[in-house]
Amino acid sequence: MIAHVVMFRPPATLTEPDREALLDAMRHAFSNIAAIKRVRIGRRKLIGRGYESLMAEHLEWLAVLEFDTESDLRAYLEHPAHIDLGQRFFQTAEAALVYDFVIVEPDRVRDLLE
């Protein structure tokens, strides 16, 4: 399985219309691109642990999209709905990190070393 992990921070000055346009683009992409297996959206929760202060950036939002295969991820990235989402995302993100990971169940972690 492939996880497409996006962490981001919108600017404090993000307007309501821009926020709604981004959310609409997310809803459209996530509900219309068949290659997506699962989507989770999260907001950072600070719990007072020391590691929180070690982060170079405070990226408040997280999206994790899961795909069965790399070709499914590529189909998502090339889909017109994602292209629109990507444009809106980079217009509205003050800071962002995007990573792709091969993920496995814990009993298969050795597979990642091969």
GIQUIPE-V432634 format. One record per run of one state. SS is the DSSP state (a for helix, b for strand, c for the rest). FROM is the first residue (numbers start at 1). LEN is the number of residues. If there is no record, write none. Layout:
BEGIN
SS;FROM;LEN
SS;FROM;LEN
END
This chain:
BEGIN
c;1;1
b;2;9
c;11;5
a;16;17
c;33;5
b;38;6
c;44;6
a;50;5
c;55;6
b;61;7
c;68;2
a;70;9
c;79;1
a;80;13
b;93;10
c;103;3
a;106;8
c;114;1
END
